[in-house]
Amino acid sequence: MVTINGEPKAADGMTVLELLSSMQLKPERTAVMIGGEILPKSDYSTALRDGDEVDIVSFVGGG
């Protein structure tokens, strides 16, 4: 189990990109933290592991 924004999900083995895609989030408008550390976009191919705590923030533009 992986904890995503406080919710447990069966996402271990998925890459961050796969996770974002399954959540219909655009990587270029998203910040991801794993274990309290910001993950550089160049590392979004990182596979999630059982026990990871992931925080995802999506940026929305507006006027």
VOGU-19615 format. One record per residue (C-alpha): residue number from 1; residue in three letters; y, z, x. Coordinates in nm, 2 decimals. Example, Ala and Ser with C-alpha at 12.3 -4.5 7.8 and 13.67 -1.06 7.14 Angstrom:
% residues 2
pt i 1 | aa ala | py -0.45 | pz 0.78 | px 1.23 .
pt i 2 | aa ser | py -0.11 | pz 0.71 | px 1.37 .
This chain:
% residues 63
pt i 1 | aa met | py 0.00 | pz 0.00 | px 0.00 .
pt i 2 | aa val | py 0.35 | pz -0.08 | px 0.11 .
pt i 3 | aa thr | py 0.65 | pz 0.10 | px -0.04 .
pt i 4 | aa ile | py 0.93 | pz -0.14 | px -0.13 .
pt i 5 | aa asn | py 1.26 | pz 0.01 | px -0.24 .
pt i 6 | aa gly | py 1.07 | pz 0.33 | px -0.33 .
pt i 7 | aa glu | py 0.80 | pz 0.15 | px -0.53 .
pt i 8 | aa pro | py 0.44 | pz 0.13 | px -0.40 .
pt i 9 | aa lys | py 0.31 | pz -0.23 | px -0.40 .
pt i 10 | aa ala | py 0.00 | pz -0.40 | px -0.27 .
pt i 11 | aa ala | py 0.18 | pz -0.62 | px -0.02 .
pt i 12 | aa asp | py 0.01 | pz -0.53 | px 0.31 .
pt i 13 | aa gly | py -0.09 | pz -0.84 | px 0.50 .
pt i 14 | aa met | py 0.20 | pz -1.04 | px 0.35 .
pt i 15 | aa thr | py 0.48 | pz -1.16 | px 0.57 .
pt i 16 | aa val | py 0.84 | pz -1.06 | px 0.49 .
pt i 17 | aa leu | py 0.91 | pz -1.42 | px 0.40 .
pt i 18 | aa glu | py 0.61 | pz -1.43 | px 0.16 .
pt i 19 | aa leu | py 0.73 | pz -1.10 | px 0.00 .
pt i 20 | aa leu | py 1.08 | pz -1.23 | px -0.05 .
pt i 21 | aa ser | py 0.95 | pz -1.55 | px -0.20 .
pt i 22 | aa ser | py 0.73 | pz -1.35 | px -0.44 .
pt i 23 | aa met | py 1.04 | pz -1.16 | px -0.55 .
pt i 24 | aa gln | py 1.23 | pz -1.48 | px -0.58 .
pt i 25 | aa leu | py 1.49 | pz -1.37 | px -0.32 .
pt i 26 | aa lys | py 1.66 | pz -1.60 | px -0.07 .
pt i 27 | aa pro | py 1.61 | pz -1.49 | px 0.29 .
pt i 28 | aa glu | py 1.96 | pz -1.60 | px 0.39 .
pt i 29 | aa arg | py 2.11 | pz -1.36 | px 0.13 .
pt i 30 | aa thr | py 1.88 | pz -1.07 | px 0.20 .
pt i 31 | aa ala | py 1.87 | pz -0.78 | px 0.45 .
pt i 32 | aa val | py 1.54 | pz -0.61 | px 0.52 .
pt i 33 | aa met | py 1.47 | pz -0.27 | px 0.68 .
pt i 34 | aa ile | py 1.12 | pz -0.16 | px 0.78 .
pt i 35 | aa gly | py 1.08 | pz 0.21 | px 0.86 .
pt i 36 | aa gly | py 1.46 | pz 0.25 | px 0.87 .
pt i 37 | aa glu | py 1.52 | pz -0.03 | px 1.12 .
pt i 38 | aa ile | py 1.70 | pz -0.35 | px 1.03 .
pt i 39 | aa leu | py 1.46 | pz -0.65 | px 1.07 .
pt i 40 | aa pro | py 1.63 | pz -0.95 | px 1.23 .
pt i 41 | aa lys | py 1.59 | pz -1.27 | px 1.02 .
pt i 42 | aa ser | py 1.42 | pz -1.43 | px 1.32 .
pt i 43 | aa asp | py 1.14 | pz -1.17 | px 1.26 .
pt i 44 | aa tyr | py 1.08 | pz -1.24 | px 0.89 .
pt i 45 | aa ser | py 0.74 | pz -1.38 | px 0.98 .
pt i 46 | aa thr | py 0.63 | pz -1.02 | px 1.05 .
pt i 47 | aa ala | py 0.33 | pz -0.91 | px 0.85 .
pt i 48 | aa leu | py 0.36 | pz -0.59 | px 0.65 .
pt i 49 | aa arg | py 0.11 | pz -0.32 | px 0.72 .
pt i 50 | aa asp | py -0.04 | pz -0.04 | px 0.50 .
pt i 51 | aa gly | py 0.21 | pz 0.25 | px 0.50 .
pt i 52 | aa asp | py 0.52 | pz 0.04 | px 0.58 .
pt i 53 | aa glu | py 0.84 | pz 0.15 | px 0.40 .
pt i 54 | aa val | py 1.05 | pz -0.15 | px 0.32 .
pt i 55 | aa asp | py 1.41 | pz -0.15 | px 0.19 .
pt i 56 | aa ile | py 1.55 | pz -0.48 | px 0.06 .
pt i 57 | aa val | py 1.91 | pz -0.55 | px -0.02 .
pt i 58 | aa ser | py 2.01 | pz -0.88 | px -0.17 .
pt i 59 | aa phe | py 2.37 | pz -1.00 | px -0.14 .
pt i 60 | aa val | py 2.54 | pz -1.15 | px -0.45 .
pt i 61 | aa gly | py 2.87 | pz -1.33 | px -0.44 .
pt i 62 | aa gly | py 3.12 | pz -1.31 | px -0.71 .
pt i 63 | aa gly | py 3.48 | pz -1.33 | px -0.79 .
